[in-house]
Amino acid sequence: MSIASPTRLTGNEGQAFAKQYLIQRKVDDVSWQVLWQNPQTNEFWKEYFPESELHGGGPPEFVKITEQEAKAEFGSW
């Protein structure tokens, strides 16, 4: 069964998607961002906390990014 890949997920939905489909490639402890990759499709995802002023950084947001964006934001992994 094939599942259509979304382009943006928030909170529990994003975390469940990451747990099921993605592998963690790099963590940026300074900016609180994580680079993920889907090993089946080679799609890259960035996890970040857009509401960082909230306790615990607020809910995470996952957004699909290009490989070029991944390299620009995270360097090598």
N, C-alpha and C positions, 0 to 999 in steps of 0.2 A: 504494500500500500504506500502510495506517495502522498506526502503532505506538502501543501503550499507553504512556503516560508514567508513569514511576515517580515516587515522592515523595521518595526518599532514595537517593543513590549515594555510594560511597566510592572514593578512590584512582584508579587507572587507568580504571576503569569510568566514574566521574564525569567525568574529564577527556576521555575519548572522547565521552561524551554531549554535553558542553559544546562541544567542537570541531565536532561534526556538527550540532547543533540550536540552539545558543544564541548570542546576541551579548552582548558585555560592555557593561554600562550604566554602572557606577561602581565604582571601586576605593577602599576605605578603607584607606590605608596605616598608620593608627594601630592599628586593630583586626584587620588582616590579613583583611578580608572583601571579597568581590567580589559585586556584584549582576549577575546575568545575566537575560536575557529570551529566551523562545522567540518569534520573530517570527511564527510560524504560528499559535500558540495563545494568545499574550499571557501565558503563564505566567511567573512570576518565580521565580528560583532564587537562593539565597544559597550562596556557596562560603566555607567557613571551615576553620580548622585546630583541631579540638577537642583534639588532643594536642600543644599548643604547647610543652610541656616537652621534646619529642623534637627531635633535631637536624633543622633545616630545617622545623620546625613539624609534622612527621609527615605522614601522608597527608591530602589535602584531603577534605572532605565537602561534598556538594552536597545541599541540602534545598529542596524546593518551598515557597514562601511566598506569601501573598496580596499583592495590590497595596498594601493598607493596611499590612501589615507592612513591605513594601519602602520605603514612604514614611516610616514611623516610624523605621526603622533607617538609611536612606541619605539621607533628605531628597529633594531634587530631583535629577534626572539629565538 
